[in-house]
Amino acid sequence: MPGKSHPLCVAIDGPSASGKSTVARAVAARIGATYVDSGSWYRGMTWAALRCGAEVRVPSEVLAVMRRTRWQMQVRAGAGVYSIDGVEPGVALRSEPVRESVSDVAAIPEVRAFIVDRLRETTQYGDIVMEGRDIGTVVFPDTPYKFYLDADPEERARRRLKDIVSLEGLGDVETVRQSLQRRDMKDRTRTTAPLQIAPEARILDSTALSVEEVVTIILAALPRRENRL
């Protein structure tokens, strides 16, 4: 309808532990938008497959789980959350079995199509800030607000190790670095929607930048609310 405001879609892509989640959450909070972690949906599918005893490297078994599960989404505390068959996976999404298997599940074309459809539906909640690996290239390729976050591999490993220690109480930086390296390789070489920099995306190296500095750069590139029609 003429004069009706269209939802703002901010796409923040990048590899694991590049700072996407922290930055996207902060940007969403500052502009009053809904934060959506697209990666959590792929981890959710992986969690569901593992929970059902499916072999995640066998696409037919993962797809059988996908087709019989029921997903529901809602916004809570400014973030999009979901349940699978009435259960919210919670911290289980960050468990080692899920971390090590999610790339295999995310590489299945039918899984990506299913989740991309769910992610696009989040615009019903209004303005969104979505982080992932193909937001600017596949999910919302037409948004003019595309950003690609990256960081030095060692810094990314240190960041991820901090998260793992807080959840599991142990870990070492070299093991984490190797895990991230394997994940990067799978993400960049998969046939469907590989990790890549979207055309016109602004590239931000967060290695030496604080969260606030990255957030400030992104906010400066967004339009004023009153100018969006």
C-alpha positions as CSV (number, residue, x, y, z in Angstrom):
1,M,0.0,0.0,0.0
2,P,1.3,3.5,-0.8
3,G,2.9,5.1,2.2
4,K,3.2,1.9,4.1
5,S,6.6,1.3,5.7
6,H,8.5,-1.7,4.4
7,P,10.6,-3.8,6.8
8,L,14.3,-3.0,6.9
9,C,16.4,-6.1,6.3
10,V,20.0,-5.9,7.5
11,A,22.2,-8.8,6.3
12,I,25.3,-9.6,8.3
13,D,27.4,-12.5,6.8
14,G,30.7,-14.0,7.6
15,P,32.5,-17.2,8.9
16,S,32.1,-18.7,12.3
17,A,33.4,-16.6,15.3
18,S,33.8,-13.5,13.2
19,G,31.6,-11.5,15.6
20,K,28.4,-11.7,13.6
21,S,26.1,-12.7,16.5
22,T,27.3,-10.1,19.0
23,V,27.2,-7.3,16.4
24,A,23.9,-8.3,14.9
25,R,22.3,-8.5,18.4
26,A,23.6,-5.0,19.2
27,V,22.5,-3.5,15.9
28,A,19.0,-5.0,16.3
29,A,18.7,-3.6,19.8
30,R,19.8,-0.2,18.8
31,I,17.3,0.2,15.9
32,G,14.4,-1.7,17.6
33,A,14.6,-4.6,15.1
34,T,14.2,-8.4,15.6
35,Y,17.5,-10.3,15.7
36,V,17.6,-13.5,13.7
37,D,20.4,-16.0,13.9
38,S,20.0,-18.1,10.7
39,G,22.7,-20.5,11.8
40,S,20.7,-21.5,14.7
41,W,18.1,-22.9,12.3
42,Y,20.6,-25.2,10.7
43,R,21.9,-26.2,14.1
44,G,18.3,-26.9,15.0
45,M,17.8,-29.2,12.0
46,T,21.1,-30.9,13.0
47,W,20.0,-31.3,16.6
48,A,16.6,-32.7,15.5
49,A,18.4,-35.2,13.2
50,L,20.8,-36.3,15.8
51,R,18.0,-36.6,18.4
52,C,16.1,-38.9,16.1
53,G,19.2,-41.1,15.5
54,A,19.6,-40.1,11.9
55,E,22.9,-40.4,10.1
56,V,23.6,-36.7,9.3
57,R,25.9,-37.6,6.3
58,V,23.0,-39.5,4.7
59,P,20.7,-36.8,3.2
60,S,17.7,-39.0,2.9
61,E,17.7,-39.7,6.7
62,V,18.0,-36.0,7.5
63,L,15.2,-35.1,5.1
64,A,12.9,-37.8,6.6
65,V,13.3,-36.0,10.0
66,M,12.8,-32.6,8.4
67,R,9.5,-33.6,6.8
68,R,8.0,-35.0,10.0
69,T,9.0,-32.2,12.4
70,R,6.9,-29.2,13.2
71,W,8.6,-25.8,13.6
72,Q,7.1,-22.8,15.3
73,M,8.7,-19.4,15.6
74,Q,8.1,-16.4,17.8
75,V,9.8,-13.2,18.9
76,R,11.1,-13.1,22.5
77,A,13.2,-10.3,24.0
78,G,13.8,-8.9,20.6
79,A,15.1,-12.1,19.0
80,G,13.5,-14.8,16.8
81,V,13.3,-18.1,18.6
82,Y,11.8,-21.4,17.5
83,S,10.6,-24.8,18.8
84,I,10.8,-28.1,17.1
85,D,7.8,-30.4,17.9
86,G,7.2,-28.1,20.9
87,V,10.7,-28.3,22.3
88,E,13.3,-25.4,22.2
89,P,16.8,-26.9,21.8
90,G,18.4,-24.2,23.9
91,V,22.1,-24.6,24.7
92,A,22.1,-28.0,23.0
93,L,22.5,-26.1,19.7
94,R,26.0,-25.3,20.8
95,S,27.0,-28.8,21.8
96,E,30.0,-30.5,20.1
97,P,28.0,-33.1,18.2
98,V,25.9,-30.3,16.7
99,R,28.9,-28.1,16.0
100,E,30.7,-30.9,14.2
101,S,27.8,-32.1,12.1
102,V,25.9,-28.9,11.1
103,S,28.0,-28.3,8.0
104,D,26.9,-31.6,6.6
105,V,23.3,-30.9,7.3
106,A,23.5,-27.3,6.0
107,A,25.0,-28.6,2.7
108,I,21.8,-30.5,1.8
109,P,19.9,-28.4,-0.8
110,E,16.4,-29.3,0.4
111,V,17.3,-28.3,4.0
112,R,18.6,-25.0,2.8
113,A,15.4,-24.4,0.7
114,F,13.3,-25.2,3.8
115,I,15.2,-22.9,6.1
116,V,15.5,-20.1,3.6
117,D,11.7,-20.1,3.3
118,R,11.3,-19.9,7.1
119,L,13.9,-17.1,7.3
120,R,12.1,-15.0,4.7
121,E,8.9,-15.3,6.7
122,T,10.6,-13.4,9.6
123,T,9.8,-10.1,7.9
124,Q,6.3,-10.5,9.2
125,Y,7.7,-9.3,12.5
126,G,8.9,-6.0,11.0
127,D,12.5,-4.8,10.8
128,I,15.1,-7.5,11.1
129,V,18.8,-7.9,11.5
130,M,19.8,-11.3,10.3
131,E,23.2,-12.9,10.5
132,G,24.5,-16.0,8.7
133,R,26.5,-17.1,5.7
134,D,24.2,-16.5,2.8
135,I,21.8,-13.7,3.9
136,G,23.0,-11.2,1.5
137,T,23.5,-13.7,-1.4
138,V,20.5,-15.9,-1.0
139,V,18.0,-15.1,1.7
140,F,17.7,-11.3,1.1
141,P,19.8,-10.6,-2.0
142,D,17.9,-7.4,-2.8
143,T,18.5,-5.6,0.5
144,P,21.0,-2.7,0.1
145,Y,22.2,-3.2,3.7
146,K,24.7,-6.0,3.4
147,F,27.8,-6.4,5.6
148,Y,30.5,-9.1,5.7
149,L,32.3,-9.6,8.9
150,D,35.6,-11.4,9.1
151,A,38.6,-11.6,11.5
152,D,42.0,-13.2,11.8
153,P,41.8,-17.0,12.2
154,E,43.6,-17.0,15.5
155,E,41.3,-14.3,16.9
156,R,38.3,-16.2,15.7
157,A,39.6,-19.3,17.4
158,R,40.1,-17.4,20.7
159,R,36.6,-16.1,20.5
160,R,35.0,-19.5,19.9
161,L,37.1,-21.0,22.6
162,K,35.8,-18.5,25.1
163,D,32.2,-19.5,24.2
164,I,33.0,-23.2,24.4
165,V,34.7,-22.8,27.8
166,S,31.7,-20.9,29.1
167,L,29.4,-23.7,28.0
168,E,31.5,-26.8,28.6
169,G,34.2,-25.8,30.9
170,L,37.1,-27.0,28.7
171,G,38.7,-26.7,25.3
172,D,42.0,-25.7,23.7
173,V,42.6,-23.0,21.0
174,E,44.3,-25.3,18.5
175,T,41.5,-27.9,18.5
176,V,39.0,-25.0,18.0
177,R,41.1,-23.5,15.3
178,Q,41.2,-26.8,13.4
179,S,37.4,-27.2,13.8
180,L,36.8,-23.7,12.4
181,Q,39.1,-24.4,9.5
182,R,37.1,-27.6,8.7
183,R,33.9,-25.6,8.9
184,D,35.2,-22.8,6.7
185,M,36.2,-25.3,4.0
186,K,32.8,-27.0,4.0
187,D,31.0,-23.7,4.0
188,R,33.0,-22.3,1.1
189,T,33.1,-25.4,-1.1
190,R,29.5,-26.7,-0.7
191,T,27.5,-26.7,-4.0
192,T,24.4,-25.0,-2.6
193,A,24.7,-21.4,-1.3
194,P,28.4,-21.5,-0.4
195,L,29.9,-18.8,2.0
196,Q,30.9,-15.9,-0.2
197,I,30.9,-12.1,0.0
198,A,27.7,-10.7,-1.4
199,P,27.9,-8.1,-4.2
200,E,28.0,-4.6,-2.8
201,A,28.5,-5.9,0.8
202,R,30.7,-3.7,3.0
203,I,33.6,-5.8,4.3
204,L,34.5,-5.2,8.0
205,D,37.6,-6.9,9.6
206,S,36.7,-7.0,13.2
207,T,40.1,-8.4,14.4
208,A,41.2,-5.1,15.9
209,L,37.8,-3.4,16.3
210,S,35.6,-3.4,19.3
211,V,32.0,-4.5,19.1
212,E,30.9,-0.9,19.6
213,E,33.1,0.3,16.7
214,V,31.7,-2.3,14.3
215,V,28.1,-1.5,15.4
216,T,28.7,2.2,14.9
217,I,30.0,1.6,11.3
218,I,26.9,-0.4,10.5
219,L,24.5,2.0,12.1
220,A,26.0,4.9,10.1
221,A,25.2,3.0,6.9
222,L,21.5,2.5,7.7
223,P,18.7,4.9,6.8
224,R,16.9,7.1,9.2
225,R,13.6,5.4,10.2
226,E,11.5,8.3,8.9
227,N,13.1,8.1,5.5
228,R,12.1,4.5,4.9
229,L,8.9,4.1,2.9
